[in-house]
């Protein structure tokens, strides 16, 4: 029988991680290479599993729920007003919550803290990049799917804060939510921070098409 991700919404695991989440445990003994999946605006812990098929089969996969409730079953990492782009500082609450969440994974699920990878969609990608800026030693790779790099409003990002960090960025040329000009500027910012960037554009809207999924799987396969 195929193993399915299970929901954690109560008990000790919730108290230690601080976030409702779903977990897919590998059948190996560990410590496990780990992928942290961050959903986009108005998503939840169920939204990212379509992308889990791109990940190596022996990894631990965890998908936390965002910190801000936006409606019935909908959550975000940073509430935003229309036409507003959240700044790096506005992600501080999310970054703190994600940091606590990751720190709890070794004791709960035998995650390898030296092999933490992140994959985010849209605003979840921004939260992943913000986390890497604050905790660069913790993150081994990031896949940013039709997302963006939050711009600092107050404190400048050190020029090499993401030095040699592998980052995959997928952008949609017809994206109405994260315009191509924003995606390209984000790619430049990530590269300026020292990341080892793989940047791809696809003829699609605010989603990843079939070619994007193939490219994503091939990229994850290099780890």
N, C-alpha and C positions, 0 to 999 in steps of 0.2 A: 504493500500500500504506500502511495506517495505521501511523504511527510508534508504537512501544511504549516504555515506560520501560525503561531498561537498568540492570542491577545493577553496582554498584561495590563489590567486596569484596577488592581487592588493588591493589598498585601505588602510583604517586605520588599519585593522587587520594585514595586511602584514607589515605595517610600525611599528606597536607596537611589533610584534613577531620577525621581522627580517628574517623570513624564510617562503618560500612557504610551504603550508601544506594542508592536508585534515583533515576534522573534521567530526566525527559522534556524534551528540548530543543525549543524552538520553531524554526520555519523562518525567522525573521527574524534580522537581523544583530546586534541588541542595541546597547547593554547592555539586558538583559532585566528587566522587572518580574518578581519572583520570589515564589513561594509555597513556604513550608517546611511540610510536613505532618508532624505528630507523632502517632504512634499511641498507643493507650491501653495499660493494664496487660495483660500477656500478649500484646501484639501484636508486629508487626515492620514492616519497611519496605514490605511488600506490603499492609498492612491499610487504608491510607487512600485508595487510588486510586479507590474508589467515589465519593468526594467530589470528585475532581478535575474531574468533569464540570460542577461548579458554577462553576469558575474561568474567567476570560477566556481565549480560545483561544491568545492570543499570548504567554502567560506561560511562563517557565521554572518547572518544578515539581520539587522535590526532597523525598524522603522518607527521613530518616535512621532508623537502627535505635537503639533505646534503649540506655542505658549499662549496664544490669544484666540479666544472663541469669537467666531464671526457669524455664527448662526447655528441652526440645528445640524450638527454633524460636520460643520465646516470650521476650519481653524487656519491660523496664519502664524508666521514667525515674527511679523511686525505689522501692526495695523497701519493702513495707509489711506490717505485721502485721494480722491480722483486726481490724476495728473501729477501726483507727488511721487518722487523717487526717494525711498528711504536712504539715509546716509549711513555711513559705517557706524557712527556712534548710536544711531537708533536701533541697531542690531545688538547692542550690548546685553539687553535682557535675554535675548535668544541665545547669544554666545555663552553667557553664564549658565543657562539651562542645559545647553548641548554639552558644555564642558563637564558639568556634574554628571550628566547622563553617560558620557563616554567613560568617565573615571570609575563608574560603578560596574561597567561591563565585565572586567576580568573576574571579580569575585562572584558575580551572578552567573555568567555564561562561559567562563574560561576564555574570554577574548584576549588576544595578544595586543597589549597596549603599544607595542612597537610596530604593529601592522594594522593601523586604523586607516581605512579608506572611506571617502565620502562621495555620495552621488545625490545631487539635488536638482529639482525641476523648478524653473522660474524663480520665485522668491526663495525656495529652498536652496537653490544653487547660490544665491546671494548670501544666505545664512551660512552655507558651507565655506564659502570664500572668506567671510568675516571671521569665522571660527579659526581658519588657518592663519589669518593675519594675527590673531591673538594667541594662538597656540601652534606656532609653526613646527615645533619639534614633535607634536603628536600625530600630525596628519601625513600620510605617505603618498596620497594621490587624491585628486578631486575630478569628478565628471560633472560639468556644469551643462545642463540641458535647457536650452532656450532661457538662460538666466542672465544675470548681470553682476558686475562688480560694484558694490556700494562705494560711493565716493566719500572721502573723509570731509567733514564739515569743519572740524577744529584741529585735530592732530594729524600731521602728515604721516603717510605710510612709509616706513623705512624702505629705501630703494631695493634692498635685497632680502626682504622679509620672507619671500616665498622662494628663496634660492634653490634652483634645481627641482622644485616640486613638480611632478608630472600633473598637468591639467589638461583635460579634454573639454573643449567648449564647442557646443553645437548651436548654431543660429539658424533661424528661418528667414529666408529672404522676403517672405510675405507676412511676417509676424506682426500682428496688430497690437500686441501687448508689450513686447520688448522689441521695439523697432530695430532694424538692421544697423542704423547709425549708433544706437546704444550698445548693441552687441559688439560692434567693431571697436568702439571706444573702450568697452570692458576688456576685450582681448588685449588691447594695447596696454591697459593698466595692469593686467595680470602679467604680461610679458615684462613690463617695466619693473615689476616687483621681483623679477628674477626667476619666474616659473619656467619650466620646460613645457611650452605650450603646443598643443595640437588643436588647431582651430579649423572648424568645418562649417560651411554654409550649405543649406539644403533648400530646394525649391518647395517650401511648405510654410504653413502658418505657425501658430504657437503650439507646436508638437514636434515629435521626432518621427520622421518617416522611415520606411523600410531600409533605405540605404543608411540612414543615420543609426538605426539599430545594429546593422551589420558592422559599421565602423566602430560603434561603441563596444560591441562584443570583441572585436579584434583588438581594440585598445586595452580593454581589461585583460585580455588573454596574455598580454605581455608581462603581467605581474605574477 
